Structures are given as C-alpha cells and as structure tokens.
Amino acid sequence: MKDNDTAGRLIAIVEDDPDVARVIAQTLGDFGFRTQWCRSAGELLRRLRALAPELCIIDLGLPDMDGIEAMQRIRAQSPCGIMILTGRAHVSDRVMGLELGADDYMLKPFEPRELVARVRSILRRRENVEQAPRQVAEFAGWRFNLGNHTLHSPKGDEHLLSTSEAELLQVFVSNPNRILARDKLMGGRDVAPTDRSIDVRISRLRRKLEPDPQGPTFIKTVYGAGYLFLATVNWSGDGETA
C-alpha cells in the first residue's frame, strides 16, 4: 500500500534477530519504504553518515552494546528519527529511552499496521519542523534552528535536539507567553490523564534549556492547565517579534 508520503524513504533496522528484521522490512516495504538491515549497533554507526536514514528502528538487546547507548550515539551524529522496538516491557526502560531522545517506543510482538502508523507519525513530525517557514528563533540569547534541530546556548554550546524535542520547542517558540494544554503540545491528539510522555519530553527539554531544571525560568508548569513558555521570541530574517 504505497503512497507519496512513504515512497523511497529509508528506514534503518538495527536488530540482531534475522526473523524479526525480516518481518519489519517486509511490513515497511509493503507500504513503500526502503529499509536497510544492520545486525549490530556498530554496523549502523559505521554506516550512519553514508546511509543517512530518516528513521532508525532499534532493539534494546543488541549483541555489541546496549540499545540505549546506541541510541545516544546515533542522536549525537544524526537528526534522524529514532524508534525503540524491543521485548523489554519495563517502564524504566521506556522512560529512559524517551528521556534520552527516542521519538517513540513499541513492544514486541507488534501489530504491523501500528508499526507503520507510528513510523509515519514520526516522519510527519520531522517534516513539520523542517518545513517551518521561519527557520531561526531567538530568545534570551538562545538560538533554535528549526531546519536542522540545533539549539545554541548563549555561551555558544550546541545541542542537537531529537525530533520530539524539536517539535515541542517549535510549539513553544511559536506560542510564547500563552498557556498551552497538554494535547496542544502533543500535536492535538487526545492525551489520557495517565499519559506521562509529554512530561518526560518537557523534562528532557528543560535539562537542555534551564540553568536549574528544578526552578525553570522558560518552561513554566501551570497546574491544572498546561505549560507556559515565558520568553520574548524573535525570528531571524523577518524581523518578527512574538
């Protein structure tokens, strides 16, 4: 079931079980994706720049290094999307994966159509960030480039944001000084009261932005209402102040 949104997009599969890798590749191939199978994290890292995948699907139980470490090393080298697909059902693994930059987390065994839906969701979010008409947001000495997901501190330090972090910060800088509900920050989808994924992403972003994440100056929690990005935002190139 190919369509224009998926045709030709390259997904890297990092999985040591050939049977699982084959199922993933066949599922994605049926929907028009190209895939590249890597048996280990080391193999992917050696080929990452040449492959330039739009998304990496990573198992946590890899033979040469833990999948969490592999994810961190991928994140340091590439702005590609990252999905964890694993048999580990521990909540701590899921939280750690999201904390360290994964865009999504799925458990094995998986339903093929759900896998495809989640892959498409990550890629759409990447596109929304990359196609933003205004490219650089500046606030309090910080510079956020929406085109390549980089965030520069007032001291000149550079952070490469994950897709989910960049998407979240884009919503904040586009709506400064306004209280934003949780569903707005999650792209408009309904959020259950028990869904803590947005809180994990907020925490992750605060650690990059805030001198004291426990006493944030930019991302304020408005209890019972949502979050508030407290800053004056200037956009380069158009002279606009938000």
C-alpha positions in Angstrom: 0.0 0.0 0.0 2.4 2.6 -1.2 1.8 6.3 -1.2 3.7 9.5 -2.0 4.4 10.1 1.7 6.4 6.9 2.2 7.8 6.0 -1.2 11.6 5.8 -1.2 12.1 6.8 2.4 15.0 4.9 4.1 14.4 3.3 7.4 17.4 1.6 9.2 16.6 -1.5 11.2 19.0 -2.4 14.0 18.1 -5.9 15.0 20.2 -9.0 15.6 17.3 -11.4 15.1 17.0 -12.0 11.3 13.5 -13.3 11.5 12.3 -10.1 13.3 14.3 -7.9 11.0 12.7 -9.7 8.0 9.2 -9.1 9.3 9.9 -5.4 9.9 11.5 -4.9 6.5 8.6 -6.7 4.7 6.0 -4.7 6.7 7.6 -1.4 5.8 8.3 -2.5 2.2 4.6 -3.2 1.7 4.0 0.5 2.4 6.7 1.8 0.1 9.6 2.3 2.5 13.1 1.3 1.7 14.9 -0.5 4.5 18.5 -1.3 5.5 19.2 -4.0 8.0 22.1 -3.7 10.4 22.8 -6.7 12.7 24.5 -4.6 15.4 24.8 -1.0 16.6 28.4 -0.9 15.5 27.4 -1.7 11.9 24.9 1.1 11.9 27.2 3.6 13.4 29.9 2.8 10.8 27.4 3.4 8.0 25.2 6.1 9.5 26.6 9.0 7.6 26.6 7.2 4.2 23.1 5.8 4.7 21.5 9.0 6.1 18.3 7.2 7.2 15.2 9.3 8.0 14.4 6.9 10.9 16.2 4.2 12.9 14.3 1.4 14.5 16.4 0.0 17.3 16.2 -3.1 19.5 17.5 -2.6 23.0 19.0 -6.1 23.3 21.8 -5.7 20.7 24.9 -8.0 20.8 27.6 -5.4 20.9 26.2 -2.6 23.0 23.0 -1.7 24.9 20.4 -0.1 22.7 20.1 2.9 24.9 23.8 3.6 24.4 23.4 3.0 20.7 20.5 5.5 20.6 22.6 8.2 22.3 25.5 7.7 19.9 23.1 7.9 16.9 21.5 11.0 18.4 24.9 12.7 18.7 25.6 12.1 15.0 22.3 12.4 13.2 19.0 14.3 13.5 17.1 11.2 12.2 14.1 9.9 14.0 14.5 7.1 16.5 12.0 4.4 17.4 12.8 1.7 20.0 11.2 -1.7 19.2 12.0 -4.2 21.9 10.8 -7.0 24.0 11.7 -5.2 27.2 8.5 -4.2 28.9 9.9 -2.5 32.0 8.6 1.0 32.5 12.1 2.2 33.5 13.4 1.2 30.0 10.6 3.1 28.3 11.1 6.2 30.4 14.9 6.1 29.9 14.5 5.7 26.2 12.2 8.7 25.9 14.3 10.8 28.3 17.4 10.2 26.2 15.8 11.2 22.9 13.7 8.4 21.4 10.7 9.6 19.4 8.6 6.5 20.2 8.8 3.1 21.9 7.0 -0.1 20.9 7.0 -3.5 22.4 7.4 -6.9 20.6 5.4 -8.6 19.4 4.0 -5.7 17.4 1.0 -5.2 15.1 2.3 -4.4 11.6 -0.2 -1.6 10.8 0.5 0.1 14.2 4.2 0.0 13.4 3.7 1.7 10.1 1.3 4.3 11.7 3.9 5.2 14.3 6.7 5.4 11.7 4.6 7.7 9.6 3.8 9.8 12.6 7.5 10.4 13.5 8.3 11.3 9.8 5.3 13.7 9.6 6.5 15.4 12.8 10.0 15.7 11.4 8.6 17.3 8.2 6.5 19.8 10.2 9.7 21.0 11.9 11.9 21.0 8.8 9.3 22.8 6.6 8.6 25.6 9.1 8.6 28.9 7.1 10.6 30.7 9.8 13.9 29.0 10.5 15.6 30.5 13.5 14.0 31.5 16.7 16.0 33.7 19.2 15.1 34.2 22.9 17.2 35.3 25.8 20.5 34.7 24.0 19.4 31.2 22.7 19.1 30.3 19.0 16.9 27.5 17.8 17.3 26.4 14.2 14.1 24.6 13.1 15.7 23.4 9.9 18.4 21.2 11.4 17.1 20.8 15.0 20.1 22.6 16.6 19.9 24.7 19.8 22.7 27.1 20.6 23.1 28.4 24.2 24.1 32.0 25.0 27.6 30.6 25.7 27.8 29.0 22.2 27.2 25.4 23.2 25.3 23.4 20.6 22.7 20.8 21.3 21.2 18.5 18.6 17.6 18.0 19.5 15.6 14.9 18.8 12.5 15.1 16.6 10.2 15.1 19.5 12.2 17.8 21.4 12.4 20.0 18.3 8.7 19.6 17.7 7.9 20.5 21.3 10.2 23.6 21.3 8.7 24.7 17.9 5.3 24.8 19.5 6.6 26.8 22.5 8.5 29.4 20.5 5.5 29.8 18.1 3.2 30.4 21.1 5.3 32.3 23.7 3.6 33.7 26.8 0.5 31.6 26.3 -0.7 28.7 28.4 -0.7 25.6 26.2 -2.7 22.5 27.1 -1.1 19.1 27.1 -3.0 17.9 23.9 -1.8 21.0 22.1 1.8 20.1 22.9 1.2 16.5 21.7 0.1 17.7 18.3 -3.6 17.9 19.0 -4.1 14.3 19.9 -6.1 13.3 22.9 -3.9 12.7 26.0 -5.1 10.4 28.8 -4.5 11.7 32.3 -2.1 8.8 32.9 -0.1 9.5 29.8 3.2 11.0 31.1 5.1 11.1 27.8 4.7 14.9 27.5 6.1 15.3 31.0 9.1 13.2 30.0 9.7 15.4 26.9 9.3 18.6 29.0 11.8 17.3 31.5 14.3 16.5 28.7 13.9 19.9 27.1 14.3 21.7 30.5 17.6 20.0 31.1 19.0 21.5 27.9 17.4 25.0 28.3 17.3 25.7 32.0 20.2 26.6 34.3 18.2 25.0 37.1 15.7 22.4 35.7 14.0 22.2 39.2 13.4 26.0 39.1 12.7 26.7 35.4 12.7 30.2 34.0 11.4 29.4 30.5 9.0 26.4 30.6 6.6 27.0 33.5 4.1 24.5 34.8 0.6 25.9 35.1 -1.1 23.3 37.4 -4.4 22.1 36.0 -3.9 24.0 32.7 -0.7 23.0 31.0 2.6 24.7 30.3 3.7 28.3 29.6 6.8 29.3 27.6 7.9 32.6 29.2 10.1 34.5 26.7 10.2 37.1 24.0 10.9 35.3 20.7 12.5 37.0 17.7 12.6 35.3 14.3 15.6 35.9 12.1 15.0 37.1 8.6 11.6 38.6 9.0 12.1 40.9 12.0 9.0 39.5 13.7 8.8 39.5 17.5 6.3 37.2 19.2 
